[in-house]
Amino acid sequence: MTATTASARSDLSEVGRSAATLRSFLHGLPGVDQVGAEQRAAMLGTRSIKTTAKAWAIDLAIRMVDLTTLEGADTPGKVRGLAAKALRPDPADPSCPAVGALCVYPTMVPFAAEVLAGSTVHLASVATAFPSGQAPLEVRLADTRAAVAGGADEIDMVINRGAFLSGRYSEVFDEIVAVKAACGDAHLKVILETGELVTYDNVRRASWLAMLAGADFIKTSTGKVPVAATLPVTLVMLEAVRDFRDATGRQVGVKPAGGIRTTKDAIKYLVLVNETVGEDWLHPDRFRFGASSLLNDLLMQRTKLTTGVYSGPDYFTLD
């Protein structure tokens, strides 16, 4: 590490120590070229890939799926069944890889843990008064600790968008730091809810804020608002994690979530990752899809490639 690089990293470690320093840093980030970002995302979204590469991409996308159920009507039986699907997405084909993680509410974590114990599939839980984030901090921390105690090894927290949009950046920073501490050894994914952040500049600022506070992943959305993941927003976030690694040496993952339903959609995101941050992020430890219906489409397309026969959506269990 050069002296200049070491100095830059030391300076970044001090950014969150005062509200004024944090604000100055976030508002000093380069502005996002909205037209440029949207045009580049659209251009990359038109790329096509060949059959052998498509088969590889489908298996990679399956391994990157955070299979998700976040409904008020979730039951232990439903969660156990989904956990079994996470382990063996296509019971008729043992060569089909397992998904990256199963994501559930904190009260459902113990039931998922029963099935996933000893497997490679991570157990993620939303916490911190998901999806609004509007609860006292102690409640959100208790939510986090309960999920970890139940067996979650990944926590998906949601930031207080009201505080962020009001310019109370230190409040959001300190809350992320506190949740990270409550996670213990569990990884922390910080949900920005980009559909409520209004501008790409805010997405960039929120991404850097979350990473400076200790996020292991930054995630676009809860999936509970009308505007969820988009290619341009994900591009801005990927650029942020790339620049953050250049500045700090720490690699943070990205998770687009909400509205990604087809294999075609997933491949667009994989192309975006490869062309923006490179192969280092083409791994489930660095990139995930938050999705429920996406997995079935991936399985249908995989079956078509391997057997030549296209299976209807009723061939696989509904999530």
N, C-alpha and C positions, 0 to 999 in steps of 0.2 A: 504494500500500500504506500503510495507516495505521500509526502507531507501535505500536499495540496488536498488530496482526496481525504486524508485523515482529518484535516481541518474542516472540510465541508461536512463530513459525517458528524463531527463534534458539534458544529453549528446547528445541524438539524436536530440533534438530541436536545437542544436547548429551546427549540421552537415553541413547545407547548408550555413553557414555564410561566408565561405571562399572557394575558389576553391581548395586550397590544402587539407583542411579538408574533403571536399566532395569526392575528388579523393581518398584520403587515405582510407576513409570509404568504398567506392564502391569496390575498389580493395582489400580490406581486407575481403570481404565477402567470405565464403567458396566456393570453386570451385564446379561445377556441375559434377557429375559422369555421363558422357554421356551414357555409356553402361547401367549403372544401371537405369537411368531415362527411357531410351527407353524400357528396358526389363520390368520394373514395369508397364509402361503405356500399353504395349502389353498384359501383363498378366491380368491386370484389364479389358482390352477391350474384354476379352473372357468370362467374367462373364455373366451368363444368369439369368433372374428373372422370377418368376411365374406369372400366369395370373392376379391375383388380384393386385399384386405389379406392374405389367406392366400397368394396367389401371391407378393406382395412379401416376406412373412415367410419363405417357403420359399427363395427366392433368397438372402435375407440369411443364413439359417441355413446354406446351402451355402457361402457365402463365409466363414462363421465356423468351418467344420469344420477341425480338425486331424486329417486322415486318418492313422490310426495303425496301425502293426504293430510289436509288441514281443514277439515270440515267439522262443524258442530255435531254432526251425526256419526262421527267416527266411533267405532266400538273395538273392544279388545280382539274380537274375532276378525274383523276387517283388517286390523293392523297386523295380526299374526299371518293372515293370508297374504298381505302385501309384502311382509318380510320374507315369506317363502318364495314369492315371485322375485324379490330382489336377489336372492341367492341363485335361483334357477329360472331366469326369465322365460326360457323356452324348455319346458320339461322334456319335450320330444327330441331335443338336440343338446346333449351334454357339452358340445364344443362352444355353445353360446356363453359368452362371459357374463359374470355377475355385474350388477350395477355398482356405481361408486358408493352410494349411501341410500339409506331410507330416512326421510325427514317427516317427523310427526310432532304433535303437541306434547308438552312435558308430561301430561297425565298418561299418555300412551307409550312413553319410553319403556317402562318395565316390560310391557307385553312384547314389544319389538325385540328387546334385549334377550328375551327367552329364546327366540328363534335365531337371532344373529350371533349369539355367543360363540366365540372361537372362529368366526369367519373373517374374510377380508372385507366384508361390507361394513362401512362406517355407519354409525347410528347418530343422526343429526336431530336436533330438536330446536324449533323456534322458541324464543323466550323474550323476555323484557317487554311484556304486555303487547305482544304481536297481535294485530298488525299496526296498531296506532302508535305504540310507544308512549302513550299518554297515561302514565301511572307514576306514583312516587318512586324514586330511585331504589329505596329499600325493597319495595315490592318487586321491581324488575330484577334486582340482585337475588332475591329469594327464589324467583322464578328460574333463574339461571342455575343456582345451586341445586334446586330440586331436580332439574333435568340431568345434571351431571351425576348427582347421587343415584338417579334411576338407571344410569348406564350410558348416557349420551357421551360420545367422544368428540362431537362437533356441536357448536351452538350457533344458531343463526339469530343474531340480535337485530333490532331495528332502531335506527337513530330517531331522536326527537326532531322531526322536520320543522316543527314550529320554532324550536330554539335555533336551529340552523338558519332558517329563513329570516329570523329576527336579528341575525348577526351575532348570536350568543355562542360563538364558536368554542370558547373555553369550556362552557357548560357541556356541550356535546363531547368535546375531547375528554374531559374528566369522567364523563359517564362511560365512555368506551373503555378507558383505562380501568375503571372500577369493575366493569363486566368482564374484561379480560382477566383480572385478578380472580374473580369469582369462578371463572372457567377452570382454574387449576391447570391440569394437563390437556384439557380439551381444546381443540382449535376453535378460533372465533371467526365467524363470517359476519361482516357488518353490512346490513341491508340499507342502502341509501334511499330507496323509494324514488328513483330518478324521475318517474312520471310526475312527481310533486315538486321537483326542484326547479322547474321552469326553464332554465337555460343550461347549455353545455358548459359554460363557465362555472356554474354552481356544481355540476356533476364533477368537473375536474377538482374544484376546491374540496368537495365532500370526500372524494376519493383520497386525496392527499391527507386530509384531516384524519380519516379513518386509519390510514396506514401509519401515520405518525403516532397515533394513539395505540398501535399494537395489533391491528387487524391481521389475521392470517389470510383472509379472503375478503374481497369486496364484492357485493352482490347488488344487482340492479334493483330488484323489486320484491314485494311481498306476494305479488300475484292477485292482490285484493283491490287494486285500483284499476281504472280503465286503461291507462297507458302503462305497459310493463316494459319488458326488454325490447330494445330495438338495436339494429346493427350500428347506427351512428353513435348511440350512447355507449354501447359496448366498445366501440373503437376508441372513444375518449377515455374510457376506463383502462383499456389495454395500454394506451399510450402513457397513462399515469403510472401503471405498475412497472412499465419498462423504464421510465425516467426515474422512478423511485429506486429501482434496483441499481441503476447507474449511479445514483447519488448516495445510496446507503449500503449497497451490497446485499440487501435483503429482498428475497423474491416473494411476492404476494400473489395469491391466486385471484381469479375472476370467475364470478358465477352469474350469468344472465338467467333470469327466471321470469316466467309468466309469458304466455302467448307463443311459446316455441312448441309446435305440435307435430311437425312433419320431418321426415328424414332430409328433405330438401332444405328446410330451415336449418337443421343442425349442421349440415355440410357447409352452408354459407358461413356459419359462425366459426367452423374449423378453419376454413380458408382465411377468414378475417384474422384469426389467431396466428396462423402460420405467417401471413404476410405482414403483420404488425409487430409481433414480438418474437416470432420464430419458434423453432421446435421445442425449446426449453419449456414452453407452456402447453405443449400438446401432450398432456399427461393428467390423469385424474387428480393428482396432488396439486395441480396448478389451474385446472379449468374444469368446471362442472356446469351441467344444465339443471336448473330447477324445473321439474316437469312432472306431469302425471300421464297425459295421453301420448307424449312423444315416444315413450318406450314401445308401445304397441305398433306404432308406425315403423319404427326401426326394426322390430321383429318381423313385420310383414315384408319389408323390403329385403331383409336378410334371407328369409325363406325363399323369396323369389330368385335371389342370386344363387343360392346353393342348390335349389331343387328345380328351378325353372317354372315352378307353379306358384301363382299368386294366391295366398290365403286371404280370405276375407277377414274383416275386423273381429268377427265372432269366433275366430279360431283361437284367439288368445283371451285370457281372462280380462274382464273390464276392471279398470282401476278406480 
